[in-house]
Amino acid sequence: MPLQLSVMRPTELILHNHPSATRKLRATLDGIADAYDIPSDERFELKFAATEALTNALKSASEDPVHIRFVPSEENIEIEVRDRGGFDAARGLEYEGGRGIPLMLALVDEVEFSSSAAGTRVRMRKRITRAGEEGSSF
């Protein structure tokens, strides 16, 4: 069933380094997943990957806010996490703990990292499979 165009609008969050940040991120993704009727396994993957990106951004940004943008379309959900911290792509997989980036790469279809003097951006894209479509586990 095609989605209504009113459902497909970008959503933005501005989160600070506070225990409620992860809860707000996950609640927003749950709302988007409900609108798309995304199966629970894919919903889990989106929330896990986004939580990893947020956790890394909060560590990097320190006191600065982290900006998150969700851009849904008919076929994908794109999540962009931006902070003012630095990111060294050469050290990315060796970064403290070292599991967040490999997890993001495993859970979504595309991950792109970019960093400049203005900060770091992580853009993730996941193809969405609604219940009943081929490839869905439900």
N, C-alpha and C positions, 0 to 999 in steps of 0.2 A: 504494500500500500504506500503510495507516494506521500511524502511529508508535506504539510502545509507550509507555504512560504513564511508565514509568521513565526513558525518554530525555528527557522534557520537564520537566526540573527546572532551576530557575535555577542559574547558576554565577556565582561572584564572584571577582574578582581584586583584589589591592591591589598597585599597582606604584609604584616609586620612580623618580626621575630617574636612570636607569642604562641603559647600552647594551642590557642584556638585556630591558628592558621591552617593546619592540616585538616581540621574538622570542616572549616569553611570551604576549602578546596574540594574535599570529597563530597560535601553536600551539593555544591554547584554541579559537579560531574554527575551525581546521581540524578539531579533534575534534568540535565541534558540527556542522559542515558534513558530516563523514563520517556522523554519526548520522542526519542528515536526507537524505543522498544528494543534496546540493545540487550542481547543475552547476557546473563550474569557473569559468564566467564570472560567475555570481552569487556564488560563494565569493570571487573576486577583488574584486568590488565591496564586499562586506561587510568584507573585511580592509582594503581601501584606505580606506573611510570611517571605520572604527574607528581605524585608525592615524592618520588626520588628527585625529580628536577627541582621541586620546591625546597626540599631539604638542603640540597647543594647550594641553591641560590641564597637561602637564608644564612647559611654558614659564610658564604662569600660576601654578602651584602652588609653584614653586621647590623647596624642600626637603620640602614636605608630600607625603604619599602621594596617589595618584590611585586612586579606587575605581571599578571597572568591574563592571557586572552584566549578564549575558546572560540573557534570559528568552525561551525558545523556546515556541512553541505550535504547534498543528496548521497554522496558516496564516502565521505571522510569526515573525521573530526580532527581539526588541527589545534594543537595546544602550544602556545608560545609563552615561555617564562623568561622574563627580563629582570636583570638586577644591575646594580652599579659596581659590582665586584669584578675582579679579574678572573680569567680562566686560561690556563696554559694547556692547550690541546695536546701538546707533546707529553704532558704529565697526567692527562685526564684519566687514564685507566689506572694509574698508580696513585691517584689522589687518595687521601686519608680514607681507609676502608676499602676503596676501590671497587665496590660492588654496584653502586648506583648507575653508572654509565652502562656497564654490560647488561644490567637488568632492563634499562630503557631500550637498549638496542634489541633485546630479545622480545620485549612485550609489544612494541609498536612497529609499524611498517617502515617508517622513515624517521631518522633523528638527524638534526643538523645543529652544529655548535658554531657560534661565531662570537668573537670577542674583540673589543676595541678599547680605547681609552675611556669611552663613555660607559662601558660595562659589558655584560655577557648576555647572550640570547641563546636559548635552547628552543628549537622548534621541533615538535613531534607531530607526526601524522599517522592516524590509524584508519584503515578502511573499516567501515561499519557494516555489520551483517545483522539485519533485523530478523527476528524470530520467523521461521518458515522459509527463509531464503537458503539457497544452496551454500554450503559452507558453515551454516549455523549448526551448533550441536544440539539445538532444541527443535 
